[in-house]
């Protein structure tokens, strides 16, 4: 008998970075995305997002536009 290894979608866990200065938003996205099986990293500002990108190499980045230190737009430019 061959063990069930799951479909490609079941096996693929995306790495998601959420950058938002509002804690409740970070908590909500982490809860929702983690429940879907994704590895989620949350950070409170743009500068931390830049650092997390270098360390985590996420598949997807969700950025708030208005954040302290660096805005979401400045993070995109970099």
N, CA, C and O atoms as a GROMACS GRO file, in nm:
protein
  312
    1UNK      N    1   0.084  -0.118   0.000
    1UNK     CA    2   0.000   0.000   0.000
    1UNK      C    3   0.089   0.125   0.000
    1UNK      O    4   0.184   0.133   0.077
    2UNK      N    5   0.057   0.219  -0.085
    2UNK     CA    6   0.134   0.343  -0.096
    2UNK      C    7   0.075   0.446  -0.002
    2UNK      O    8  -0.046   0.471  -0.007
    3UNK      N    9   0.156   0.508   0.084
    3UNK     CA   10   0.102   0.609   0.176
    3UNK      C   11   0.057   0.733   0.100
    3UNK      O   12   0.116   0.769  -0.003
    4UNK      N   13  -0.047   0.797   0.151
    4UNK     CA   14  -0.100   0.919   0.091
    4UNK      C   15  -0.008   1.036   0.130
    4UNK      O   16   0.009   1.065   0.249
    5UNK      N   17   0.049   1.101   0.032
    5UNK     CA   18   0.140   1.211   0.058
    5UNK      C   19   0.072   1.346   0.045
    5UNK      O   20   0.132   1.449   0.076
    6UNK      N   21  -0.052   1.349   0.000
    6UNK     CA   22  -0.124   1.476  -0.015
    6UNK      C   23  -0.102   1.535  -0.152
    6UNK      O   24  -0.007   1.499  -0.223
    7UNK      N   25  -0.190   1.625  -0.189
    7UNK     CA   26  -0.176   1.692  -0.317
    7UNK      C   27  -0.068   1.798  -0.307
    7UNK      O   28  -0.021   1.830  -0.198
    8UNK      N   29  -0.028   1.851  -0.420
    8UNK     CA   30   0.074   1.956  -0.420
    8UNK      C   31   0.028   2.075  -0.338
    8UNK      O   32   0.107   2.135  -0.265
    9UNK      N   33  -0.100   2.109  -0.347
    9UNK     CA   34  -0.153   2.221  -0.270
    9UNK      C   35  -0.148   2.193  -0.120
    9UNK      O   36  -0.121   2.284  -0.040
   10UNK      N   37  -0.174   2.069  -0.080
   10UNK     CA   38  -0.169   2.034   0.061
   10UNK      C   39  -0.026   2.038   0.114
   10UNK      O   40  -0.002   2.076   0.228
   11UNK      N   41   0.070   1.999   0.030
   11UNK     CA   42   0.209   1.991   0.073
   11UNK      C   43   0.276   2.128   0.072
   11UNK      O   44   0.369   2.151   0.150
   12UNK      N   45   0.233   2.219  -0.013
   12UNK     CA   46   0.297   2.349  -0.029
   12UNK      C   47   0.246   2.446   0.075
   12UNK      O   48   0.129   2.482   0.075
   13UNK      N   49   0.333   2.486   0.162
   13UNK     CA   50   0.299   2.587   0.262
   13UNK      C   51   0.368   2.715   0.224
   13UNK      O   52   0.491   2.721   0.219
   14UNK      N   53   0.292   2.817   0.196
   14UNK     CA   54   0.350   2.945   0.157
   14UNK      C   55   0.406   3.021   0.276
   14UNK      O   56   0.353   3.014   0.388
   15UNK      N   57   0.512   3.094   0.252
   15UNK     CA   58   0.569   3.183   0.353
   15UNK      C   59   0.512   3.322   0.328
   15UNK      O   60   0.531   3.379   0.220
   16UNK      N   61   0.442   3.376   0.426
   16UNK     CA   62   0.376   3.505   0.413
   16UNK      C   63   0.432   3.601   0.517
   16UNK      O   64   0.446   3.566   0.634
   17UNK      N   65   0.466   3.721   0.472
   17UNK     CA   66   0.509   3.827   0.561
   17UNK      C   67   0.398   3.931   0.566
   17UNK      O   68   0.353   3.979   0.463
   18UNK      N   69   0.355   3.966   0.687
   18UNK     CA   70   0.255   4.069   0.708
   18UNK      C   71   0.321   4.184   0.782
   18UNK      O   72   0.372   4.167   0.892
   19UNK      N   73   0.321   4.303   0.720
   19UNK     CA   74   0.377   4.423   0.782
   19UNK      C   75   0.265   4.524   0.802
   19UNK      O   76   0.208   4.576   0.706
   20UNK      N   77   0.234   4.550   0.928
   20UNK     CA   78   0.128   4.644   0.962
   20UNK      C   79   0.155   4.700   1.100
   20UNK      O   80   0.196   4.626   1.190
   21UNK      N   81   0.133   4.830   1.118
   21UNK     CA   82   0.160   4.890   1.249
   21UNK      C   83   0.044   4.872   1.346
   21UNK      O   84   0.057   4.912   1.462
   22UNK      N   85  -0.067   4.815   1.304
   22UNK     CA   86  -0.181   4.790   1.392
   22UNK      C   87  -0.179   4.644   1.437
   22UNK      O   88  -0.192   4.552   1.356
   23UNK      N   89  -0.162   4.625   1.567
   23UNK     CA   90  -0.146   4.490   1.621
   23UNK      C   91  -0.265   4.401   1.589
   23UNK      O   92  -0.246   4.284   1.556
   24UNK      N   93  -0.387   4.452   1.598
   24UNK     CA   94  -0.505   4.369   1.573
   24UNK      C   95  -0.508   4.317   1.429
   24UNK      O   96  -0.555   4.206   1.404
   25UNK      N   97  -0.458   4.396   1.336
   25UNK     CA   98  -0.451   4.353   1.195
   25UNK      C   99  -0.348   4.240   1.181
   25UNK      O  100  -0.374   4.140   1.114
   26UNK      N  101  -0.232   4.258   1.244
   26UNK     CA  102  -0.129   4.153   1.239
   26UNK      C  103  -0.181   4.022   1.298
   26UNK      O  104  -0.160   3.915   1.240
   27UNK      N  105  -0.249   4.031   1.411
   27UNK     CA  106  -0.303   3.911   1.477
   27UNK      C  107  -0.407   3.844   1.388
   27UNK      O  108  -0.408   3.722   1.374
   28UNK      N  109  -0.495   3.923   1.327
   28UNK     CA  110  -0.600   3.868   1.241
   28UNK      C  111  -0.541   3.795   1.121
   28UNK      O  112  -0.578   3.681   1.093
   29UNK      N  113  -0.448   3.860   1.050
   29UNK     CA  114  -0.387   3.797   0.933
   29UNK      C  115  -0.311   3.671   0.972
   29UNK      O  116  -0.317   3.570   0.901
   30UNK      N  117  -0.239   3.675   1.083
   30UNK     CA  118  -0.164   3.557   1.127
   30UNK      C  119  -0.259   3.442   1.156
   30UNK      O  120  -0.233   3.328   1.116
   31UNK      N  121  -0.369   3.471   1.224
   31UNK     CA  122  -0.466   3.367   1.257
   31UNK      C  123  -0.528   3.307   1.131
   31UNK      O  124  -0.535   3.185   1.117
   32UNK      N  125  -0.574   3.392   1.040
   32UNK     CA  126  -0.640   3.344   0.919
   32UNK      C  127  -0.545   3.266   0.828
   32UNK      O  128  -0.580   3.158   0.779
   33UNK      N  129  -0.427   3.320   0.806
   33UNK     CA  130  -0.333   3.256   0.714
   33UNK      C  131  -0.272   3.130   0.773
   33UNK      O  132  -0.249   3.032   0.702
   34UNK      N  133  -0.245   3.131   0.902
   34UNK     CA  134  -0.192   3.011   0.969
   34UNK      C  135  -0.294   2.898   0.965
   34UNK      O  136  -0.258   2.782   0.947
   35UNK      N  137  -0.421   2.932   0.982
   35UNK     CA  138  -0.528   2.831   0.977
   35UNK      C  139  -0.535   2.766   0.839
   35UNK      O  140  -0.580   2.653   0.825
   36UNK      N  141  -0.490   2.839   0.737
   36UNK     CA  142  -0.488   2.786   0.601
   36UNK      C  143  -0.359   2.709   0.572
   36UNK      O  144  -0.339   2.659   0.461
   37UNK      N  145  -0.271   2.700   0.672
   37UNK     CA  146  -0.150   2.621   0.657
   37UNK      C  147  -0.026   2.697   0.615
   37UNK      O  148   0.076   2.636   0.583
   38UNK      N  149  -0.032   2.828   0.615
   38UNK     CA  150   0.083   2.908   0.574
   38UNK      C  151   0.174   2.939   0.692
   38UNK      O  152   0.128   2.947   0.806
   39UNK      N  153   0.302   2.956   0.664
   39UNK     CA  154   0.396   3.002   0.764
   39UNK      C  155   0.392   3.154   0.761
   39UNK      O  156   0.425   3.215   0.659
   40UNK      N  157   0.352   3.216   0.870
   40UNK     CA  158   0.328   3.360   0.872
   40UNK      C  159   0.426   3.428   0.968
   40UNK      O  160   0.442   3.387   1.082
   41UNK      N  161   0.489   3.534   0.918
   41UNK     CA  162   0.572   3.622   0.999
   41UNK      C  163   0.505   3.757   1.001
   41UNK      O  164   0.463   3.807   0.896
   42UNK      N  165   0.495   3.819   1.118
   42UNK     CA  166   0.436   3.952   1.127
   42UNK      C  167   0.539   4.049   1.182
   42UNK      O  168   0.618   4.015   1.270
   43UNK      N  169   0.536   4.172   1.129
   43UNK     CA  170   0.626   4.278   1.175
   43UNK      C  171   0.548   4.408   1.186
   43UNK      O  172   0.447   4.426   1.117
   44UNK      N  173   0.594   4.502   1.274
   44UNK     CA  174   0.516   4.622   1.301
   44UNK      C  175   0.550   4.745   1.216
   44UNK      O  176   0.484   4.849   1.229
   45UNK      N  177   0.651   4.735   1.129
   45UNK     CA  178   0.687   4.854   1.051
   45UNK      C  179   0.767   4.815   0.928
   45UNK      O  180   0.807   4.700   0.911
   46UNK      N  181   0.789   4.914   0.842
   46UNK     CA  182   0.856   4.890   0.715
   46UNK      C  183   1.001   4.848   0.728
   46UNK      O  184   1.048   4.762   0.654
   47UNK      N  185   1.073   4.906   0.822
   47UNK     CA  186   1.213   4.870   0.840
   47UNK      C  187   1.226   4.723   0.883
   47UNK      O  188   1.315   4.652   0.837
   48UNK      N  189   1.138   4.681   0.970
   48UNK     CA  190   1.138   4.540   1.012
   48UNK      C  191   1.098   4.449   0.895
   48UNK      O  192   1.145   4.335   0.887
   49UNK      N  193   1.014   4.499   0.806
   49UNK     CA  194   0.975   4.421   0.689
   49UNK      C  195   1.095   4.395   0.600
   49UNK      O  196   1.113   4.284   0.550
   50UNK      N  197   1.179   4.498   0.579
   50UNK     CA  198   1.299   4.482   0.497
   50UNK      C  199   1.389   4.374   0.557
   50UNK      O  200   1.441   4.289   0.485
   51UNK      N  201   1.409   4.379   0.688
   51UNK     CA  202   1.492   4.279   0.756
   51UNK      C  203   1.432   4.139   0.742
   51UNK      O  204   1.504   4.043   0.716
   52UNK      N  205   1.300   4.129   0.759
   52UNK     CA  206   1.234   3.999   0.752
   52UNK      C  207   1.240   3.939   0.611
   52UNK      O  208   1.250   3.818   0.595
   53UNK      N  209   1.235   4.024   0.509
   53UNK     CA  210   1.245   3.975   0.372
   53UNK      C  211   1.381   3.909   0.350
   53UNK      O  212   1.390   3.802   0.289
   54UNK      N  213   1.486   3.972   0.400
   54UNK     CA  214   1.620   3.917   0.385
   54UNK      C  215   1.634   3.784   0.459
   54UNK      O  216   1.700   3.692   0.410
   55UNK      N  217   1.574   3.774   0.576
   55UNK     CA  218   1.586   3.652   0.658
   55UNK      C  219   1.491   3.542   0.615
   55UNK      O  220   1.530   3.425   0.608
   56UNK      N  221   1.367   3.576   0.588
   56UNK     CA  222   1.262   3.477   0.564
   56UNK      C  223   1.240   3.442   0.417
   56UNK      O  224   1.194   3.332   0.387
   57UNK      N  225   1.272   3.533   0.326
   57UNK     CA  226   1.246   3.516   0.183
   57UNK      C  227   1.102   3.468   0.160
   57UNK      O  228   1.081   3.358   0.110
   58UNK      N  229   1.004   3.552   0.197
   58UNK     CA  230   0.863   3.512   0.185
   58UNK      C  231   0.818   3.498   0.040
   58UNK      O  232   0.878   3.556  -0.052
   59UNK      N  233   0.712   3.421   0.022
   59UNK     CA  234   0.650   3.406  -0.109
   59UNK      C  235   0.558   3.524  -0.139
   59UNK      O  236   0.544   3.567  -0.253
   60UNK      N  237   0.495   3.576  -0.032
   60UNK     CA  238   0.400   3.686  -0.045
   60UNK      C  239   0.424   3.785   0.069
   60UNK      O  240   0.455   3.745   0.182
   61UNK      N  241   0.411   3.913   0.037
   61UNK     CA  242   0.425   4.018   0.139
   61UNK      C  243   0.298   4.102   0.138
   61UNK      O  244   0.259   4.156   0.034
   62UNK      N  245   0.235   4.115   0.254
   62UNK     CA  246   0.120   4.202   0.269
   62UNK      C  247   0.166   4.325   0.346
   62UNK      O  248   0.208   4.315   0.461
   63UNK      N  249   0.158   4.442   0.282
   63UNK     CA  250   0.211   4.565   0.340
   63UNK      C  251   0.101   4.668   0.364
   63UNK      O  252   0.017   4.694   0.277
   64UNK      N  253   0.104   4.727   0.481
   64UNK     CA  254   0.023   4.845   0.509
   64UNK      C  255   0.094   4.962   0.439
   64UNK      O  256   0.217   4.965   0.435
   65UNK      N  257   0.020   5.055   0.385
   65UNK     CA  258   0.082   5.167   0.314
   65UNK      C  259   0.142   5.266   0.414
   65UNK      O  260   0.254   5.314   0.394
   66UNK      N  261   0.069   5.298   0.520
   66UNK     CA  262   0.117   5.398   0.616
   66UNK      C  263   0.167   5.329   0.743
   66UNK      O  264   0.089   5.283   0.826
   67UNK      N  265   0.300   5.324   0.755
   67UNK     CA  266   0.364   5.264   0.872
   67UNK      C  267   0.480   5.353   0.915
   67UNK      O  268   0.532   5.430   0.834
   68UNK      N  269   0.520   5.342   1.041
   68UNK     CA  270   0.637   5.418   1.086
   68UNK      C  271   0.767   5.363   1.028
   68UNK      O  272   0.772   5.250   0.980
   69UNK      N  273   0.871   5.444   1.033
   69UNK     CA  274   1.006   5.412   0.988
   69UNK      C  275   1.016   5.405   0.836
   69UNK      O  276   1.093   5.481   0.777
   70UNK      N  277   0.943   5.319   0.772
   70UNK     CA  278   0.933   5.312   0.624
   70UNK      C  279   0.789   5.279   0.589
   70UNK      O  280   0.729   5.192   0.651
   71UNK      N  281   0.734   5.348   0.491
   71UNK     CA  282   0.597   5.316   0.448
   71UNK      C  283   0.599   5.188   0.364
   71UNK      O  284   0.705   5.142   0.321
   72UNK      N  285   0.482   5.133   0.341
   72UNK     CA  286   0.471   5.016   0.255
   72UNK      C  287   0.521   5.046   0.114
   72UNK      O  288   0.580   4.959   0.050
   73UNK      N  289   0.498   5.167   0.067
   73UNK     CA  290   0.545   5.205  -0.067
   73UNK      C  291   0.698   5.210  -0.072
   73UNK      O  292   0.759   5.168  -0.170
   74UNK      N  293   0.759   5.262   0.035
   74UNK     CA  294   0.906   5.266   0.039
   74UNK      C  295   0.965   5.124   0.045
   74UNK      O  296   1.070   5.097  -0.012
   75UNK      N  297   0.896   5.035   0.116
   75UNK     CA  298   0.941   4.896   0.121
   75UNK      C  299   0.936   4.835  -0.018
   75UNK      O  300   1.030   4.766  -0.060
   76UNK      N  301   0.828   4.860  -0.091
   76UNK     CA  302   0.816   4.809  -0.229
   76UNK      C  303   0.928   4.863  -0.318
   76UNK      O  304   0.983   4.789  -0.399
   77UNK      N  305   0.960   4.989  -0.303
   77UNK     CA  306   1.065   5.049  -0.387
   77UNK      C  307   1.201   4.984  -0.362
   77UNK      O  308   1.281   4.968  -0.454
   78UNK      N  309   1.224   4.946  -0.237
   78UNK     CA  310   1.354   4.885  -0.204
   78UNK      C  311   1.359   4.741  -0.246
   78UNK      O  312   1.460   4.674  -0.226
   0.00000   0.00000   0.00000
